[in-house]
Amino acid sequence: MCIRDREERAREAERRVRAEERVRVSADVHDIVSHTLSMIAVRSGVARMVLEQRPDEALAALSAIETASRSALDELRAVLHSLRDAPGDLLGTGGPLTAGPAVERPTLDHIRSLVERLCDDGYPITLALATDAGAPPSVEESAYRVVQEALTNVVRHAGRVATSVDVGRGPEGLDISVLNDAPIIDAPGAGQGTGHGLAGMRERVALHEGTVAAGPRPDGGYALRVHFPLPPIDRSGHAGRTEAMRRA
C-alpha cells in the first residue's frame, strides 16, 4: 500500500471518529437538557400549587430544582471534558475543546437514583436491574441515557402512569425494556422514530451496533426495547441475580 493510500485511510478513519463523536455529544446534550427541563417543569408546577397552603412542600420542590440544575451542569461539563482528548477539532474551533476537572460519567448503577428521583415525584415506576448486567463504560453510559430519555418521554407525554424498567445481560448482550400503561400521545411520529429524541437514541445505540424497537403495545401503552450486542459473560455455573426496586 502506497503512502498516499495509507494517509487517505487515516484521514477517513479520523473523519469517522469525528462523526461518531458528534453524534454522541449531540445526543448527550439533548438527553441532559431535555430530562432536566422536564423535571424542572414538573417540580416548579408542584411548588406553584402548594406554595401558600403547604410551603414546606414548595421548599422541597425548589430544593429539588436546584439539585437537578446543578447535576445537569455537572453532566454538561463532563460532556465537554470528554472532548478535550478527542482526536482533531470536533467543533471547528481550531483545536480540541478544554474543560474543567473530569466529572463521573453515568453507569448502570445510576439508573437506580434516576428512578428513585422520579418515584419521589410521584411516578409509579418499577425497576429490575440485574446485578451482573455490567458492560463496557461507553455502553453503560449509553444504556443510562436510553433509560433517561425513555422516562423523560413518559413524564412529558404520558404522565403518572405505571411504568416498568428492565435492564439485564442476556446471552447475546445487554437488553433494556421500558414499558408504560398509557400511550405517549403528544410525541409526533414517535412510533416511527421521527422525533428528535428517539432519532438521537437510535443514532446513539447504532454506534454500538445495537437495535431499537419502539411503538404502541398491542394491549395499550407504549414499549421501548433496546439491545446492545456484547460478548457472552462467564456466569461461573450460576444464573445472575436480579435486584428489583418497586416504589409507588
VOBA-1610 file (N, C-alpha, C; in pm, whole numbers, padded with zeros to 5 digits, always signed):
BEGIN
Met+00085-00119+00000Met+00000+00000+00000Met+00089+00125+00000Cys+00063+00216-00090Cys+00146+00334-00101Cys+00115+00432+00012Ile+00206+00526+00030Ile+00191+00624+00138Ile+00063+00704+00122Arg+00030+00742-00002Arg-00092+00821-00024Arg-00216+00745+00019Asp-00221+00614-00010Asp-00337+00534+00030Asp-00347+00525+00182Arg-00233+00507+00249Arg-00235+00498+00395Arg-00282+00629+00457Glu-00236+00740+00400Glu-00278+00870+00452Glu-00427+00892+00433Glu-00480+00848+00318Glu-00622+00864+00291Glu-00705+00778+00386Arg-00659+00656+00413Arg-00729+00568+00507Arg-00727+00629+00647Ala-00614+00688+00684Ala-00604+00751+00816Ala-00699+00869+00826Arg-00708+00949+00720Arg-00800+01064+00721Arg-00945+01017+00728Glu-00978+00910+00657Glu-01114+00858+00658Glu-01149+00804+00797Ala-01054+00736+00859Ala-01078+00686+00995Ala-01101+00800+01092Glu-01024+00908+01078Glu-01040+01023+01166Glu-01175+01090+01142Arg-01218+01100+01016Arg-01349+01159+00987Arg-01460+01076+01048Arg-01444+00944+01047Arg-01546+00857+01105Arg-01553+00876+01256Val-01437+00885+01320Val-01434+00906+01465Val-01498+01039+01500Arg-01468+01143+01422Arg-01527+01275+01448Arg-01678+01270+01435Ala-01727+01203+01330Ala-01871+01195+01309Ala-01938+01121+01424Glu-01879+01011+01470Glu-01936+00936+01581Glu-01935+01018+01709Glu-01828+01095+01730Glu-01821+01177+01850Glu-01924+01288+01847Arg-01948+01345+01730Arg-02052+01449+01719Arg-02189+01392+01753Val-02216+01271+01704Val-02344+01207+01735Val-02358+01187+01885Arg-02251+01138+01948Arg-02258+01111+02091Arg-02278+01240+02170Val-02201+01344+02137Val-02211+01470+02210Val-02349+01532+02190Ser-02398+01531+02067Ser-02531+01586+02040Ser-02637+01513+02119Ala-02629+01380+02122Ala-02728+01302+02195Ala-02717+01328+02345Asp-02594+01338+02397Asp-02576+01366+02540Asp-02639+01499+02579Val-02609+01603+02502Val-02662+01736+02534Val-02814+01735+02528His-02871+01672+02425His-03017+01665+02414His-03077+01595+02535Asp-03022+01478+02571Asp-03080+01400+02680Asp-03070+01473+02814Ile-02955+01533+02839Ile-02936+01603+02967Ile-03032+01721+02978Val-03036+01804+02874Val-03120+01924+02878Val-03268+01887+02880Ser-03308+01793+02794Ser-03449+01755+02787Ser-03498+01697+02919His-03420+01607+02978His-03462+01545+03103His-03468+01648+03215Thr-03366+01731+03225Thr-03362+01827+03335Thr-03474+01930+03325Leu-03498+01981+03206Leu-03606+02079+03190Leu-03742+02017+03219Ser-03761+01891+03181Ser-03888+01824+03212Ser-03907+01813+03362Met-03800+01774+03433Met-03810+01762+03578Met-03833+01897+03644Ile-03765+02000+03594Ile-03784+02135+03649Ile-03928+02182+03628Ala-03983+02152+03510Ala-04122+02192+03482Ala-04219+02124+03579Val-04198+01995+03604Val-04286+01922+03696Val-04274+01978+03838Arg-04152+01996+03884Arg-04132+02039+04022Arg-04172+02184+04044Ser-04150+02269+03945Ser-04193+02408+03960Ser-04345+02418+03962Gly-04412+02329+03887Gly-04558+02326+03891Gly-04608+02286+04029Val-04541+02187+04090Val-04577+02147+04226Val-04556+02262+04322Ala-04443+02330+04311Ala-04413+02441+04402Ala-04519+02551+04390Arg-04560+02580+04269Arg-04660+02685+04248Arg-04794+02649+04312Met-04833+02521+04300Met-04965+02481+04350Met-04971+02474+04503Val-04860+02442+04567Val-04864+02422+04713Val-04798+02535+04790Leu-04757+02641+04719Leu-04678+02746+04783Leu-04748+02806+04905Glu-04876+02836+04894Glu-04945+02904+05003Glu-04992+02807+05111Gln-05051+02693+05071Gln-05106+02601+05170Gln-05000+02512+05234Arg-04902+02468+05156Arg-04801+02375+05207Arg-04662+02425+05168Pro-04616+02530+05234Pro-04487+02590+05198Pro-04368+02494+05211Asp-04378+02396+05304Asp-04268+02300+05319Asp-04251+02217+05191Glu-04362+02178+05130Glu-04356+02102+05006Glu-04301+02188+04892Ala-04340+02315+04893Ala-04289+02406+04790Ala-04138+02421+04805Leu-04092+02432+04929Leu-03948+02445+04954Leu-03873+02320+04907Ala-03934+02202+04932Ala-03870+02077+04888Ala-03862+02070+04737Ala-03967+02117+04670Ala-03966+02117+04524Ala-03860+02211+04469Leu-03848+02327+04531Leu-03745+02422+04487Leu-03605+02367+04512Ser-03588+02297+04623Ser-03460+02235+04652Ser-03426+02129+04548Ala-03528+02052+04506Ala-03507+01950+04403Ala-03469+02014+04269Ile-03530+02130+04240Ile-03496+02202+04117Ile-03350+02244+04120Glu-03306+02296+04235Glu-03166+02338+04247Glu-03072+02219+04227Thr-03105+02106+04290Thr-03021+01987+04278Thr-03015+01937+04134Ala-03132+01934+04068Ala-03137+01887+03929Ala-03056+01979+03838Ser-03065+02108+03862Ser-02991+02204+03780Ser-02841+02187+03796Arg-02797+02174+03920Arg-02653+02156+03945Arg-02603+02026+03884Ser-02684+01921+03897Ser-02645+01791+03840Ser-02633+01800+03688Ala-02727+01871+03626Ala-02722+01885+03480Ala-02598+01963+03437Leu-02564+02067+03512Leu-02443+02143+03480Leu-02319+02055+03490Asp-02314+01971+03595Asp-02200+01880+03609Asp-02192+01783+03492Glu-02308+01733+03449Glu-02308+01638+03337Glu-02265+01707+03208Leu-02310+01829+03187Leu-02268+01901+03066Leu-02118+01929+03069Arg-02065+01962+03187Arg-01920+01980+03197Arg-01847+01851+03163Ala-01904+01737+03205Ala-01840+01609+03175Ala-01840+01583+03025Val-01948+01619+02958Val-01955+01602+02813Val-01847+01686+02746Leu-01834+01812+02789Leu-01732+01899+02731Leu-01592+01848+02763His-01575+01796+02883His-01444+01745+02921His-01403+01628+02831Ser-01502+01548+02789Ser-01471+01432+02705Ser-01416+01474+02569Leu-01437+01600+02531Leu-01387+01647+02403Leu-01239+01686+02411Arg-01189+01703+02533Arg-01052+01753+02547Arg-00951+01660+02483Asp-00972+01530+02499Asp-00877+01434+02444Asp-00926+01373+02314Ala-01034+01427+02258Ala-01086+01373+02132Ala-00991+01409+02018Pro-00979+01320+01917Pro-00889+01348+01806Pro-00939+01461+01719Gly-00848+01550+01683Gly-00883+01656+01590Gly-00970+01762+01653Asp-01026+01846+01566Asp-01109+01958+01610Asp-01253+01925+01580Leu-01326+01871+01681Leu-01461+01822+01658Leu-01561+01934+01639Leu-01533+02049+01693Leu-01631+02157+01687Leu-01587+02271+01598Gly-01478+02253+01525Gly-01434+02357+01434Gly-01382+02480+01504Thr-01320+02462+01621Thr-01273+02577+01698Thr-01124+02601+01680Gly-01060+02519+01596Gly-00918+02535+01575Gly-00835+02448+01666Gly-00899+02366+01751Gly-00826+02276+01840Gly-00923+02209+01934Pro-00880+02102+02002Pro-00968+02035+02095Pro-01017+02129+02204Leu-01142+02110+02243Leu-01202+02194+02346Leu-01156+02148+02483Thr-01123+02242+02570Thr-01080+02207+02705Thr-01190+02240+02804Ala-01186+02173+02916Ala-01286+02196+03019Ala-01223+02173+03155Gly-01304+02182+03261Gly-01253+02166+03395Gly-01229+02021+03430Pro-01218+01991+03560Pro-01190+01856+03606Pro-01296+01758+03559Ala-01255+01633+03542Ala-01347+01530+03494Ala-01459+01508+03596Val-01579+01480+03545Val-01695+01450+03627Val-01736+01307+03597Glu-01780+01235+03700Glu-01818+01096+03682Glu-01924+01080+03575Arg-01900+00990+03481Arg-01998+00964+03376Arg-02098+00861+03426Pro-02222+00867+03380Pro-02325+00775+03430Pro-02299+00630+03392Thr-02340+00540+03481Thr-02328+00396+03461Thr-02465+00332+03483Leu-02469+00200+03475Leu-02595+00130+03501Leu-02643+00155+03643Asp-02550+00165+03738Asp-02591+00188+03877Asp-02665+00320+03894His-02636+00419+03810His-02703+00548+03822His-02851+00541+03782Ile-02890+00433+03715Ile-03032+00418+03679Ile-03117+00411+03804Arg-03063+00351+03911Arg-03140+00342+04036Arg-03177+00480+04088Ser-03079+00569+04098Ser-03108+00703+04150Ser-03199+00780+04056Leu-03186+00757+03925Leu-03275+00821+03828Leu-03420+00781+03856Val-03444+00652+03875Val-03579+00603+03903Val-03626+00652+04040Glu-03538+00653+04138Glu-03576+00699+04272Glu-03625+00844+04269Arg-03555+00929+04195Arg-03596+01070+04189Arg-03735+01084+04129Leu-03763+01005+04025Leu-03895+01013+03962Leu-04002+00956+04055Cys-03969+00849+04126Cys-04064+00794+04222Cys-04096+00896+04330Asp-03995+00970+04373Asp-04017+01074+04473Asp-04110+01183+04421Asp-04114+01201+04290Asp-04204+01299+04230Asp-04342+01241+04201Gly-04366+01117+04242Gly-04498+01059+04229Gly-04520+00972+04108Tyr-04413+00933+04039Tyr-04429+00847+03921Tyr-04414+00701+03962Pro-04517+00618+03934Pro-04515+00477+03976Pro-04427+00393+03882Ile-04301+00384+03914Ile-04204+00315+03828Ile-04145+00197+03903Thr-04137+00082+03837Thr-04068-00033+03892Thr-03939-00055+03814Leu-03835-00097+03885Leu-03705-00119+03822Leu-03655-00258+03853Ala-03614-00330+03751Ala-03545-00458+03767Ala-03409-00443+03699Leu-03304-00443+03780Leu-03168-00421+03729Leu-03082-00540+03769Ala-03040-00619+03672Ala-02961-00738+03701Ala-02829-00698+03765Thr-02788-00771+03868Thr-02664-00737+03938Thr-02541-00771+03855Asp-02558-00854+03752Asp-02443-00890+03668Asp-02457-00830+03529Ala-02525-00716+03520Ala-02552-00655+03390Ala-02442-00560+03345Gly-02322-00575+03400Gly-02214-00484+03365Gly-02177-00490+03217Ala-02121-00381+03168Ala-02083-00368+03028Ala-01968-00269+03019Pro-01904-00256+02905Pro-01800-00154+02890Pro-01854-00016+02924Pro-01770+00075+02976Pro-01817+00206+03020Pro-01898+00283+02917Ser-01857+00280+02791Ser-01931+00354+02688Ser-02071+00297+02667Val-02084+00164+02680Val-02216+00101+02666Val-02302+00133+02787Glu-02242+00128+02907Glu-02320+00159+03027Glu-02372+00303+03022Glu-02290+00396+02977Glu-02336+00535+02968Glu-02450+00547+02867Ser-02436+00482+02752Ser-02542+00488+02652Ser-02669+00423+02704Ala-02655+00313+02780Ala-02773+00248+02836Ala-02844+00340+02934Tyr-02766+00409+03016Tyr-02826+00506+03109Tyr-02901+00614+03033Arg-02840+00667+02927Arg-02905+00773+02850Arg-03033+00724+02784Val-03033+00598+02742Val-03153+00540+02681Val-03268+00540+02783Val-03239+00492+02904Val-03343+00489+03007Val-03385+00631+03044Gln-03289+00722+03054Gln-03320+00861+03087Gln-03414+00922+02984Glu-03384+00902+02857Glu-03469+00958+02751Glu-03607+00894+02752Ala-03612+00762+02774Ala-03741+00693+02775Ala-03829+00744+02889Leu-03772+00761+03008Leu-03851+00808+03122Leu-03887+00956+03106Thr-03801+01033+03042Thr-03835+01172+03013Thr-03957+01179+02924Asn-03964+01091+02825Asn-04080+01087+02736Asn-04206+01048+02812Val-04194+00956+02908Val-04309+00919+02990Val-04360+01041+03067Val-04266+01113+03130Val-04304+01231+03208Val-04372+01335+03120Arg-04315+01360+03003Arg-04364+01468+02917Arg-04493+01433+02845His-04510+01307+02808His-04619+01273+02717His-04723+01176+02774Ala-04689+01101+02878Ala-04784+01004+02932Ala-04829+01038+03072Gly-04745+01106+03147Gly-04784+01144+03283Gly-04754+01034+03384Arg-04827+01037+03496Arg-04802+00943+03606Arg-04873+00811+03580Val-04819+00734+03487Val-04875+00603+03455Val-04776+00496+03500Ala-04829+00377+03527Ala-04744+00267+03569Ala-04640+00237+03461Thr-04514+00234+03501Thr-04403+00214+03407Thr-04305+00115+03465Ser-04254+00026+03381Ser-04153-00070+03426Ser-04026-00053+03344Val-03913-00064+03414Val-03781-00057+03351Val-03709-00188+03383Asp-03660-00255+03280Asp-03590-00381+03299Asp-03456-00374+03227Val-03348-00397+03300Val-03213-00394+03243Val-03143-00525+03279Gly-03105-00603+03179Gly-03044-00732+03207Gly-02943-00773+03101Arg-02853-00859+03140Arg-02750-00910+03050Arg-02791-01048+03001Gly-02825-01058+02873Gly-02862-01185+02814Gly-02743-01253+02750Pro-02764-01368+02686Pro-02653-01441+02624Pro-02589-01367+02507Glu-02662-01272+02449Glu-02608-01201+02333Glu-02580-01054+02359Gly-02599-01008+02483Gly-02569-00869+02511Gly-02657-00809+02619Leu-02659-00677+02625Leu-02736-00602+02724Leu-02872-00565+02667Asp-02978-00599+02740Asp-03114-00572+02694Asp-03184-00476+02789Ile-03255-00380+02731Ile-03329-00281+02808Ile-03472-00276+02756Ser-03568-00275+02848Ser-03707-00253+02809Ser-03769-00150+02903Val-03844-00058+02845Val-03918+00041+02923Val-04061+00035+02872Leu-04152-00007+02958Leu-04292-00025+02920Leu-04379+00062+03008Asn-04481+00127+02947Asn-04577+00200+03028Asn-04718+00165+02985Asp-04813+00194+03073Asp-04951+00151+03053Asp-05037+00252+02980Ala-04981+00361+02933Ala-05060+00460+02860Ala-04983+00502+02735Pro-05053+00524+02625Pro-04983+00565+02503Pro-04921+00702+02518Ile-04805+00721+02455Ile-04742+00853+02451Ile-04807+00929+02337Ile-04901+01014+02369Ile-04989+01070+02266Ile-04940+01203+02209Asp-04846+01268+02276Asp-04807+01402+02231Asp-04675+01406+02157Ala-04618+01290+02126Ala-04489+01287+02057Ala-04512+01259+01910Pro-04508+01361+01821Pro-04536+01341+01680Pro-04443+01237+01620Gly-04504+01134+01560Gly-04426+01034+01490Gly-04340+00948+01578Ala-04368+00944+01710Ala-04282+00868+01799Ala-04273+00722+01759Gly-04386+00667+01716Gly-04386+00527+01678Gly-04297+00500+01558Gln-04281+00596+01469Gln-04198+00577+01352Gln-04055+00624+01373Gly-04027+00676+01493Gly-03890+00718+01522Gly-03851+00848+01455Thr-03948+00938+01427Thr-03915+01063+01362Thr-03891+01176+01461Gly-03923+01154+01590Gly-03895+01256+01690Gly-03746+01267+01714His-03703+01386+01753His-03559+01409+01771His-03501+01319+01878Gly-03575+01303+01991Gly-03523+01221+02100Gly-03504+01077+02059Leu-03604+01018+01995Leu-03594+00879+01952Leu-03491+00863+01841Ala-03486+00960+01752Ala-03386+00953+01645Ala-03245+00958+01703Gly-03224+01046+01801Gly-03094+01053+01867Gly-03062+00925+01940Met-03165+00862+02000Met-03144+00736+02069Met-03099+00628+01970Arg-03164+00624+01855Arg-03127+00525+01753Arg-02982+00547+01708Glu-02943+00672+01690Glu-02806+00700+01648Glu-02707+00659+01755Arg-02741+00686+01880Arg-02652+00652+01991Arg-02632+00500+01997Val-02742+00426+01990Val-02735+00281+02000Val-02664+00222+01878Ala-02684+00283+01762Ala-02621+00234+01640Ala-02468+00241+01648Leu-02415+00336+01726Leu-02271+00345+01743Leu-02214+00218+01804His-02298+00145+01877His-02256+00019+01939His-02312-00100+01861Glu-02362-00074+01740Glu-02419-00178+01654Glu-02540-00244+01720Gly-02612-00166+01799Gly-02730-00217+01866Gly-02858-00187+01790Thr-02970-00226+01848Thr-03100-00208+01783Thr-03199-00142+01879Val-03296-00070+01822Val-03401-00002+01898Val-03535-00037+01837Ala-03629-00080+01918Ala-03766-00104+01874Ala-03859-00026+01966Ala-03942+00060+01909Ala-04030+00144+01990Ala-04164+00159+01922Gly-04270+00162+02002Gly-04402+00181+01945Gly-04512+00142+02042Pro-04638+00163+02003Pro-04752+00126+02089Pro-04756-00024+02113Arg-04802-00063+02231Arg-04819-00204+02265Arg-04956-00251+02219Pro-04968-00377+02180Pro-05097-00429+02131Pro-05210-00413+02231Asp-05178-00426+02362Asp-05281-00417+02465Asp-05289-00278+02526Gly-05230-00179+02459Gly-05231-00043+02509Gly-05099-00008+02574Gly-05070+00119+02582Gly-04943+00162+02638Gly-04836+00174+02531Tyr-04713+00185+02575Tyr-04602+00211+02484Tyr-04482+00128+02529Ala-04404+00081+02434Ala-04290-00005+02466Ala-04166+00042+02394Leu-04055+00039+02467Leu-03923+00063+02409Leu-03834-00054+02445Arg-03772-00113+02345Arg-03680-00225+02369Arg-03550-00197+02294Val-03440-00206+02368Val-03307-00176+02312Val-03213-00292+02340His-03130-00324+02242His-03032-00431+02258His-02894-00382+02220Phe-02798-00402+02311Phe-02657-00374+02283Phe-02584-00508+02272Pro-02535-00545+02154Pro-02464-00673+02143Pro-02331-00670+02218Leu-02307-00777+02298Leu-02184-00788+02377Leu-02141-00934+02380Pro-02012-00959+02404Pro-01967-01097+02416Pro-02032-01165+02536Pro-02047-01297+02532Pro-02105-01369+02647Pro-02019-01349+02772Ile-02084-01354+02889Ile-02012-01340+03015Ile-02007-01475+03085Asp-01905-01494+03166Asp-01889-01618+03241Asp-01968-01608+03370Arg-02074-01686+03379Arg-02159-01681+03498Arg-02115-01783+03604Ser-02005-01851+03581Ser-01947-01945+03679Ser-02049-02048+03726Gly-02131-02091+03631Gly-02223-02202+03660Gly-02349-02163+03732His-02373-02034+03753His-02498-01996+03818His-02557-01875+03749Ala-02687-01866+03756Ala-02757-01757+03690Ala-02739-01629+03769Gly-02734-01518+03698Gly-02722-01388+03763Gly-02848-01352+03839Arg-02830-01282+03951Arg-02944-01238+04030Arg-02996-01106+03977Thr-03118-01077+04008Thr-03179-00951+03966Thr-03222-00873+04089Glu-03182-00748+04093Glu-03222-00660+04201Glu-03345-00583+04155Ala-03453-00597+04227Ala-03577-00532+04187Ala-03608-00419+04285Met-03659-00310+04231Met-03699-00197+04314Met-03838-00157+04270Arg-03928-00152+04363Arg-04065-00113+04332Arg-04108-00007+04431Arg-04147+00104+04377Arg-04196+00213+04460Arg-04314+00277+04391Ala-04413+00316+04471Ala-04531+00380+04414Ala-04511+00529+04412
//
